[in-house]
């Protein structure tokens, strides 16, 4: 869809189809177009607080302060008390989850973009800890229609993540995919809200989010529309193999802070039982 083809009425109908829900939610937040429009849309569907978590690491994560641009915009729109933001340095988790056995896994699983997938599993580990500590029942992921081919947005990836989050009493949502909100419609909403969507270069958006040097492997997607395909069986197996290690890290970290993982999980699970309508917008991958 081109920007000039956006139908405001059709977009309003899509947004109206998203049900209201209860509770706070967290967002894997880069500050770019997708991760800004998700809290903007979903923040209007709940009275809860909005927790923005920006991933950083020590392996080429640059211009991290760029993410703050739209944090200020969202605080202007929703008020400073509702918007909570922090940078999450996942370097220690990434070393244990991904780097420790990178060469072995490269041979075992082939080319499945383990760097980006492992980085997201590290962020996921941090977000589970954060949601448990703060009893946040929802997480919003910002996969979009324009990036559905990426390893982080594959159906098998979301199926695995939905199950893992559910085990901790956290509902996983990907609203841009579920409600088929196109990039042009995202930019329309940004304009209506008085937010600069960033400097466009083909499908890429720059100047509003950190740059990950290893992530530049996606440049072919942006500049030449060359989309790499990943084997879903290998992707699923890689996530499954990492799951137990993630659980160990989560339990270790909570225990170190004097918290009991089982008790925190139980409280969130009970919250969902008491608030069944809060699951109305939960993504259900095919």
C-alpha positions in Angstrom: 0.0 0.0 0.0 1.3 3.5 -1.0 0.9 6.4 1.4 -1.6 8.1 -0.8 -3.8 5.0 -1.0 -4.6 5.0 2.8 -8.3 4.9 3.4 -8.9 6.7 6.7 -12.3 5.0 7.2 -10.9 1.5 6.5 -8.1 2.2 9.0 -10.6 3.4 11.6 -12.5 0.2 11.1 -9.4 -1.9 11.8 -8.6 0.1 14.9 -12.2 -0.2 16.1 -11.9 -4.0 15.8 -9.2 -4.1 18.5 -10.9 -4.7 21.8 -10.2 -2.8 25.0 -8.3 -4.8 27.6 -7.1 -4.5 31.2 -3.7 -4.2 32.6 -0.2 -2.8 31.9 1.7 -4.0 28.9 5.4 -4.0 27.9 6.8 -3.4 24.4 10.0 -4.5 22.8 10.8 -1.0 21.8 13.4 0.3 19.3 11.8 3.7 18.8 11.2 3.1 15.1 7.9 3.2 13.2 6.5 -0.2 14.2 7.5 -0.1 17.9 6.2 3.5 18.3 2.8 2.9 16.6 2.1 -0.3 18.6 2.1 1.5 22.0 0.3 4.4 20.4 -2.5 2.2 19.2 -2.6 -0.2 22.2 -2.2 2.5 24.8 -5.7 3.8 23.7 -7.2 0.4 24.5 -6.2 0.2 28.1 -5.9 2.5 31.1 -2.8 0.6 32.2 0.8 1.8 32.1 3.0 1.3 29.0 6.5 -0.1 29.6 9.0 0.5 26.7 12.1 -1.7 26.8 14.9 -0.9 24.4 17.5 -3.6 23.7 21.2 -2.6 23.7 24.3 -4.8 23.7 28.1 -4.5 23.5 28.4 -5.9 20.0 27.8 -2.9 17.8 24.7 -1.3 19.3 25.1 2.4 18.3 23.1 5.6 18.6 21.0 4.2 21.5 19.8 7.7 22.5 17.8 7.9 19.2 15.2 5.7 20.9 14.3 8.5 23.2 12.8 10.7 20.4 9.5 9.0 20.4 9.5 8.2 24.1 9.1 12.0 24.5 6.3 12.0 21.9 4.4 9.2 23.7 4.8 10.9 27.1 3.3 14.0 25.5 0.3 12.0 24.2 -0.3 9.7 27.2 1.2 11.7 30.0 4.6 11.1 31.7 3.2 8.9 34.4 2.0 6.2 32.0 5.1 5.8 29.9 7.9 3.9 31.6 11.1 3.4 29.5 14.5 1.8 30.1 17.4 0.4 28.2 18.1 -3.3 28.7 21.7 -4.3 28.2 21.3 -8.0 27.4 25.0 -8.7 26.7 25.4 -11.2 29.6 22.3 -13.2 28.4 23.4 -13.0 24.8 26.7 -14.5 25.6 25.2 -17.5 27.4 22.3 -18.0 25.1 23.9 -17.4 21.7 27.7 -16.8 21.6 28.8 -19.6 23.9 27.9 -22.3 21.3 27.7 -20.1 18.2 30.0 -22.2 16.0 28.5 -25.5 17.0 25.0 -24.2 16.4 25.9 -22.7 13.1 26.9 -26.2 11.9 23.9 -27.9 13.6 21.1 -25.5 12.5 22.6 -23.9 9.3 21.8 -20.4 8.3 18.8 -19.4 10.4 20.1 -15.9 11.4 21.1 -17.1 14.9 22.6 -13.7 15.8 19.3 -11.8 15.5 17.2 -14.6 16.8 19.5 -15.2 19.8 19.5 -11.5 20.5 15.8 -11.4 20.6 15.7 -14.5 22.9 18.0 -12.5 25.2 15.7 -9.6 25.2 12.8 -12.0 25.7 14.6 -13.3 28.8 14.9 -9.8 30.2 11.3 -8.9 29.4 10.0 -12.0 31.2 12.0 -11.1 34.3 10.8 -7.5 34.1 7.1 -8.5 33.5 7.2 -11.0 36.4 8.8 -8.5 38.8 6.3 -5.8 37.9 3.4 -8.1 37.4 2.7 -6.9 33.8 0.3 -9.3 32.2 0.8 -8.4 28.5 3.7 -8.0 26.1 3.4 -6.3 22.7 5.7 -7.4 19.9 6.1 -5.1 16.9 6.3 -7.5 13.9 4.7 -5.7 10.9 3.3 -6.7 7.6 6.4 -5.3 5.8 8.7 -7.5 7.8 6.8 -10.7 8.2 9.6 -12.7 6.4 12.1 -11.9 9.2 13.1 -14.8 11.5 11.6 -12.9 14.5 8.2 -12.7 12.7 7.9 -16.2 11.4 4.7 -18.1 12.4 6.8 -20.8 14.1 8.7 -18.1 16.1 5.5 -16.6 17.3 4.0 -19.9 18.2 7.0 -20.8 20.3 7.0 -17.4 22.0 3.3 -17.4 22.7 3.6 -20.7 24.5 6.7 -19.6 26.5 5.2 -16.3 27.6 1.9 -18.1 28.5 3.8 -20.4 30.9 4.8 -17.3 32.9 1.3 -15.8 32.8 2.1 -13.3 30.1 -0.1 -12.8 27.1 1.9 -12.3 23.8 0.4 -10.0 21.2 1.4 -8.9 17.7 -1.3 -6.4 16.8 0.1 -5.0 13.6 0.1 -8.5 12.1 -3.2 -9.6 13.6 -5.1 -6.5 12.5 -3.3 -6.2 9.2 -2.1 -2.6 9.7 0.1 -1.6 6.7 3.2 0.5 6.9 1.5 3.4 5.0 -1.3 3.3 7.6 1.3 3.4 10.4 2.8 6.5 8.9 -0.7 8.1 8.5 -1.3 7.5 12.2 2.1 9.0 13.1 1.3 12.1 11.1 -2.1 12.4 12.8 -0.4 12.2 16.2 2.2 14.8 15.3 5.1 12.3 15.4 8.0 12.3 12.9 8.2 8.7 11.5 11.9 9.0 10.6 13.9 9.5 7.5 12.7 7.1 4.8 15.2 5.3 2.5 13.2 2.8 0.5 11.6 0.6 3.2 14.0 1.6 5.9 13.4 4.3 8.5 16.4 6.1 10.1 17.2 8.7 12.8 14.7 7.4 15.4 16.1 4.1 16.5 19.5 2.6 17.5 21.6 1.0 14.8 22.9 -2.6 15.3 26.0 -3.3 13.2 25.4 -7.0 12.9 21.8 -6.2 12.0 23.0 -4.5 8.8 22.8 -8.0 7.3 19.2 -7.0 6.6 20.4 -4.3 4.2 19.6 -6.5 1.2 16.0 -6.7 2.4 15.8 -2.9 2.5 17.7 -1.8 -0.6 17.3 -4.8 -3.0 14.1 -6.5 -1.7 16.1 -9.7 -1.3 14.4 -11.6 1.5 16.2 -14.6 3.0 14.1 -17.7 3.8 14.7 -19.6 7.0 13.8 -23.3 7.6 11.0 -23.2 10.2 11.9 -26.6 11.6 15.4 -25.4 12.4 14.2 -22.1 13.8 11.7 -24.0 16.1 14.4 -26.5 17.2 16.8 -23.7 18.0 14.3 -21.9 20.2 13.3 -25.1 21.9 16.9 -25.9 22.7 17.4 -22.5 24.2 14.2 -22.5 26.3 15.6 -24.4 29.3 18.6 -22.1 29.5 16.3 -19.1 29.4 14.3 -20.6 32.3 17.5 -21.1 34.3 18.6 -17.5 33.7 15.2 -16.1 34.7 15.1 -18.2 37.9 18.7 -17.3 38.8 18.1 -13.6 38.3 14.9 -13.5 40.3 16.4 -15.6 43.1 19.4 -13.3 43.2 16.9 -10.4 43.8 15.1 -12.3 46.6 12.1 -13.3 44.5 10.4 -16.6 43.8 9.7 -17.3 40.1 7.0 -19.8 40.9 5.0 -17.4 43.0 5.3 -14.6 40.5 4.1 -16.8 37.7 1.2 -18.0 39.7 0.1 -14.5 40.5 0.1 -13.5 36.9 -1.7 -16.7 35.8 -4.4 -16.0 38.5 -4.7 -12.4 37.2 -5.6 -13.7 33.7 -8.2 -16.2 35.1 -9.9 -13.2 36.9 -9.7 -11.0 33.8 -10.6 -13.3 31.0 -11.5 -10.5 28.6 -7.9 -9.2 28.8 -7.0 -12.1 26.5 -9.3 -10.9 23.7 -6.6 -9.5 21.5 -4.1 -12.3 22.0 -2.5 -13.3 18.8 -3.3 -16.9 17.7 -0.8 -17.9 15.0 -2.0 -20.2 12.2 
